C-alpha cells in the first residue's frame, strides 16, 4: 500500500466551479460531492486536479483551495452540452486532456472518475498514462431507466439509455475498483448489469458540517421566502424529483396546518426541459388552488442555503428515485427534521422514525402524514432533529468521508 500524493479527479459535465451554481442544469449533488471530496483529500496531503469540460469561455484553470484546482478541458461545441448528449464529444475530450497533461509535465498516481461520461474518459486515459482508475457512478443508467417510467421511446430519445448503459458496462470492467454510495447501489450492479467485484466498496457522500450547522451566522438574515412557518424542498426542476408528488401531498397538509411550502432550486437560465417541467408543476398548483400556499423560489444563492435549511420547520426530499440525496444530509446537519423518499439509496443510511421519516413519495397520504407529524408534533420533531444532527456529525462529515476514500485508494497504488 503506497502513499497517495497526486490524484486526477474527473467530473466532466455540468458547471463545476469553486463556488458552484447549484440548481443549474446538470449541476447538483455530484458537483458538491467532487469539490468537497477533493478539498477533504487535500487536507490529508493529496494534491488534486479536478478535470471538467470547458464551455462558454470559462477560465481554463481555477483554484478551489490549497492543493485543489479545477482544470477545464474543451471539447465539442463552445456552449453547454447536456450530459445525455456528451458521448459523441468524449474522444476529443480524452485527446485534449491527455495533451494538457503531457504539455504541463503532470504526473498522477491515480484517477478517480465520477459518472459515466468521466468514466469513459478515465477508461481511455488511464492506460495511456500507465495508472489505474477508480470509478464512482453516482447513478446507473439501467436503474434510472427502470425508475423513470413514461413512454419508452420518448425516454430513450431524451436520455439515450442504450448508449449510456453500454458505456457503463465497459467502464465497470476496466476500472481497477469502484465505490458506491449505498449498498443498494452495489446490488444494482449485479441485478441490472450482472456485474460483481471484490474491488467495490460503499462510501456515502459527506456534508460540510462547518457550513451546515444549526447556529445562525453573525448578521444572518432570513432569505426572501422564509416565512415564520414553512416547509422547504430543494432540487433541480426535473421530472424525476417528485415535486408533483409534493404538491399533491401539500394539498392535504394545508387542511391541517398553516405552514407554507417553499421549493428552491432551478437554473438561472433554464433550458426548455426545465421550463416544461415547471409549467406542468404550475398547472398542478392552479388545479389545486395552491398559489397562496406554494412558492417556487428559483435558484437559491449559495449563501442562502444554510439559512433556508435552518429556518424551515421541515425539509422534504420527494424524489421518484434518488441515488442518495445530499440536500437531506445538509438539512439534517442544520438540525432540521427531514422527510425523505424511500425510493433509492438514502434509506440505507438513515433510520426511519429515528433520525428521519422515510416514505413512498407517490403515496399522498404517507407523504402528507409524515410532514404533518413534524409540523404538528414538536416533541417528535425535536427528537428527529437531535438524532439527525448526531448521525451527520458522527458518520457523514467530509473529514470522515475523505479518510475513508483515501484509505481505499491507497490499496490501488504502488
ZADOVEX-756762 format. One line per 10 residues: their letters; for each residue x, y, z of C-alpha. Coordinates in steps of 0.2 Angstrom, whole numbers, always signed. Layout:
N
A) X:Y:Z | ...
This chain:
414
XXXXXXXXXX) +0:+0:+0 | +8:+16:-6 | +6:+35:-1 | -6:+45:-12 | +2:+62:-17 | -6:+67:-33 | -24:+62:-40 | -33:+67:-56 | -52:+68:-52 | -64:+68:-67
XXXXXXXXXX) -81:+76:-67 | -84:+81:-85 | -102:+88:-86 | -111:+102:-78 | -105:+119:-70 | -90:+114:-60 | -84:+129:-51 | -75:+133:-34 | -92:+140:-29 | -104:+131:-39
XXXXXXXXXX) -121:+137:-46 | -131:+123:-39 | -148:+120:-47 | -141:+125:-64 | -143:+111:-77 | -134:+95:-73 | -126:+104:-58 | -131:+97:-41 | -126:+84:-28 | -112:+77:-39
XXXXXXXXXX) -103:+94:-41 | -104:+97:-22 | -98:+79:-19 | -82:+80:-30 | -77:+98:-24 | -79:+93:-5 | -70:+76:-8 | -56:+85:-17 | -54:+98:-3 | -55:+84:+11
XXXXXXXXXX) -42:+74:+2 | -31:+90:+0 | -32:+92:+19 | -24:+75:+21 | -10:+79:+10 | -16:+74:-8 | -14:+87:-22 | -30:+85:-33 | -33:+92:-51 | -52:+91:-54
XXXXXXXXXX) -55:+90:-73 | -71:+95:-81 | -77:+102:-98 | -73:+119:-103 | -88:+129:-112 | -95:+147:-113 | -77:+154:-112 | -75:+149:-94 | -57:+150:-87 | -46:+135:-91
XXXXXXXXXX) -40:+135:-73 | -47:+139:-56 | -41:+137:-39 | -53:+129:-26 | -42:+128:-11 | -24:+124:-6 | -20:+108:-16 | -35:+109:-27 | -38:+117:-44 | -51:+115:-57
XXXXXXXXXX) -44:+111:-75 | -57:+114:-89 | -53:+105:-105 | -63:+110:-121 | -72:+98:-132 | -87:+99:-144 | -96:+115:-147 | -92:+130:-137 | -108:+131:-127 | -115:+120:-113
XXXXXXXXXX) -120:+102:-118 | -132:+91:-108 | -124:+75:-100 | -135:+64:-111 | -128:+71:-127 | -109:+71:-121 | -103:+54:-128 | -100:+60:-146 | -88:+73:-139 | -79:+62:-126
XXXXXXXXXX) -65:+55:-138 | -60:+74:-141 | -60:+77:-123 | -49:+62:-120 | -36:+68:-133 | -36:+86:-126 | -35:+81:-108 | -20:+70:-112 | -12:+84:-122 | -14:+95:-107
XXXXXXXXXX) -6:+83:-95 | +9:+80:-107 | +12:+98:-111 | +12:+103:-92 | +23:+88:-87 | +10:+82:-75 | +11:+65:-66 | -3:+57:-56 | -4:+41:-47 | -22:+38:-49
XXXXXXXXXX) -38:+44:-57 | -55:+45:-49 | -70:+47:-61 | -87:+52:-57 | -102:+47:-68 | -102:+38:-84 | -95:+52:-95 | -80:+54:-84 | -78:+35:-83 | -77:+34:-102
XXXXXXXXXX) -63:+47:-101 | -54:+39:-87 | -55:+22:-96 | -47:+29:-111 | -34:+40:-102 | -28:+28:-88 | -19:+16:-99 | -11:+30:-109 | -4:+37:-93 | +0:+20:-85
XXXXXXXXXX) -10:+22:-70 | -26:+14:-63 | -43:+22:-61 | -57:+21:-48 | -74:+24:-53 | -90:+31:-44 | -106:+30:-54 | -117:+41:-43 | -132:+34:-53 | -134:+20:-65
XXXXXXXXXX) -142:+21:-82 | -151:+5:-81 | -158:+10:-64 | -163:+27:-69 | -172:+19:-84 | -181:+7:-73 | -187:+21:-61 | -192:+34:-74 | -207:+25:-82 | -215:+35:-96
XXXXXXXXXX) -216:+31:-114 | -200:+20:-118 | -197:+28:-135 | -198:+46:-128 | -187:+42:-113 | -174:+34:-124 | -174:+50:-135 | -172:+61:-120 | -159:+51:-110 | -150:+40:-123
XXXXXXXXXX) -151:+25:-110 | -144:+12:-123 | -128:+20:-126 | -126:+25:-108 | -128:+8:-102 | -117:+0:-115 | -103:+13:-110 | -106:+9:-91 | -103:-10:-94 | -86:-6:-102
XXXXXXXXXX) -81:+6:-88 | -85:-6:-74 | -74:-20:-82 | -60:-8:-85 | -59:+1:-68 | -47:-5:-55 | -60:-3:-42 | -77:+6:-39 | -85:+15:-25 | -104:+16:-22
XXXXXXXXXX) -114:+27:-11 | -126:+14:-4 | -127:-5:-3 | -142:-4:-14 | -130:+4:-27 | -119:-12:-26 | -134:-23:-28 | -140:-14:-43 | -123:-18:-52 | -127:-36:-50
XXXXXXXXXX) -145:-35:-53 | -145:-24:-68 | -128:-27:-76 | -123:-44:-70 | -108:-36:-63 | -99:-41:-47 | -82:-36:-40 | -72:-39:-24 | -65:-22:-28 | -80:-12:-24
XXXXXXXXXX) -84:-3:-8 | -98:+8:-1 | -93:+25:+5 | -108:+38:+7 | -107:+56:+2 | -102:+69:+16 | -108:+85:+22 | -98:+101:+26 | -103:+102:+45 | -94:+119:+47
XXXXXXXXXX) -105:+127:+35 | -121:+117:+38 | -125:+118:+56 | -139:+124:+67 | -131:+140:+73 | -135:+156:+63 | -120:+166:+57 | -117:+183:+63 | -128:+195:+53 | -138:+181:+45
XXXXXXXXXX) -155:+187:+39 | -169:+177:+33 | -170:+173:+15 | -183:+181:+4 | -196:+167:+5 | -193:+160:+23 | -209:+164:+32 | -211:+160:+51 | -218:+143:+47 | -213:+134:+31
XXXXXXXXXX) -208:+118:+24 | -193:+118:+12 | -188:+107:-3 | -173:+110:-14 | -169:+101:-30 | -166:+104:-49 | -183:+107:-58 | -184:+90:-66 | -197:+77:-69 | -188:+64:-58
XXXXXXXXXX) -188:+75:-42 | -205:+71:-37 | -211:+89:-35 | -228:+84:-42 | -230:+72:-28 | -225:+85:-15 | -239:+97:-22 | -252:+84:-21 | -247:+80:-3 | -247:+98:+2
XXXXXXXXXX) -264:+100:-4 | -268:+89:+11 | -256:+97:+23 | -264:+114:+21 | -280:+107:+28 | -271:+103:+45 | -258:+116:+45 | -255:+134:+41 | -237:+131:+35 | -232:+136:+18
XXXXXXXXXX) -221:+127:+5 | -205:+134:-2 | -197:+125:-16 | -180:+131:-20 | -169:+126:-35 | -168:+128:-54 | -156:+136:-66 | -153:+155:-68 | -155:+152:-87 | -167:+137:-88
XXXXXXXXXX) -167:+126:-104 | -183:+120:-112 | -185:+104:-102 | -184:+113:-86 | -197:+126:-92 | -208:+112:-97 | -207:+103:-80 | -210:+120:-71 | -225:+123:-82 | -233:+106:-78
XXXXXXXXXX) -230:+110:-59 | -238:+127:-60 | -253:+118:-69 | -255:+107:-53 | -254:+122:-42 | -268:+131:-52 | -278:+115:-52 | -277:+113:-33 | -278:+131:-29 | -261:+132:-20
XXXXXXXXXX) -255:+149:-26 | -256:+156:-9 | -248:+141:-1 | -233:+136:-13 | -219:+147:-18 | -206:+142:-31 | -191:+152:-25 | -180:+148:-40 | -161:+147:-40 | -155:+149:-22
XXXXXXXXXX) -139:+158:-19 | -125:+148:-11 | -125:+159:+5 | -144:+157:+7 | -144:+138:+8 | -140:+135:+26 | -151:+149:+32 | -166:+141:+22 | -162:+124:+30 | -160:+132:+47
XXXXXXXXXX) -177:+141:+47 | -188:+128:+39 | -199:+118:+51 | -196:+103:+40 | -186:+98:+24 | -194:+86:+11 | -185:+76:-2 | -199:+68:-13 | -188:+61:-27 | -196:+47:-38
XXXXXXXXXX) -178:+40:-37 | -163:+46:-28 | -146:+38:-28 | -143:+47:-11 | -149:+65:-9 | -136:+77:-2 | -149:+90:+2 | -157:+79:+15 | -140:+77:+24 | -137:+96:+23
XXXXXXXXXX) -154:+99:+31 | -150:+87:+45 | -134:+95:+48 | -143:+111:+51 | -154:+102:+64 | -170:+102:+53 | -181:+87:+53 | -181:+78:+37 | -195:+68:+27 | -186:+59:+13
XXXXXXXXXX) -190:+47:-1 | -188:+28:+2 | -186:+25:-17 | -167:+24:-18 | -151:+23:-8 | -154:+35:+6 | -164:+23:+16 | -148:+13:+19 | -140:+27:+28 | -155:+34:+38
XXXXXXXXXX) -166:+26:+51 | -184:+28:+48 | -193:+35:+63 | -176:+38:+72 | -166:+52:+63 | -178:+54:+48 | -195:+50:+41 | -194:+39:+26 | -209:+37:+14 | -215:+32:-3
XXXXXXXXXX) -217:+49:-10 | -230:+43:-23 | -242:+39:-8 | -250:+56:-5 | -257:+51:+12 | -240:+44:+18 | -230:+59:+12 | -243:+72:+19 | -244:+62:+35 | -225:+62:+38
XXXXXXXXXX) -224:+81:+35 | -239:+84:+47 | -230:+73:+60 | -216:+86:+61 | -227:+101:+59 | -239:+96:+72 | -229:+86:+85 | -215:+97:+92 | -208:+83:+103 | -207:+71:+88
XXXXXXXXXX) -199:+85:+78 | -186:+88:+91 | -181:+70:+93 | -178:+69:+74 | -168:+85:+74 | -156:+79:+88 | -154:+62:+81 | -151:+68:+63 | -138:+80:+69 | -129:+67:+78
XXXXXXXXXX) -129:+55:+64 | -122:+68:+52 | -108:+73:+63 | -103:+55:+68 | -104:+47:+51 | -105:+60:+36 | -94:+74:+40 | -82:+76:+25 | -67:+74:+36 | -73:+56:+40
XXXXXXXXXX) -78:+53:+22 | -61:+59:+14 | -52:+47:+26 | -62:+33:+21 | -59:+36:+2 | -41:+39:+5 | -39:+23:+14 | -47:+14:+0 | -37:+22:-14 | -21:+18:-6
XXXX) -24:-1:-10 | -23:+3:-28 | -6:+12:-30 | +11:+6:-29
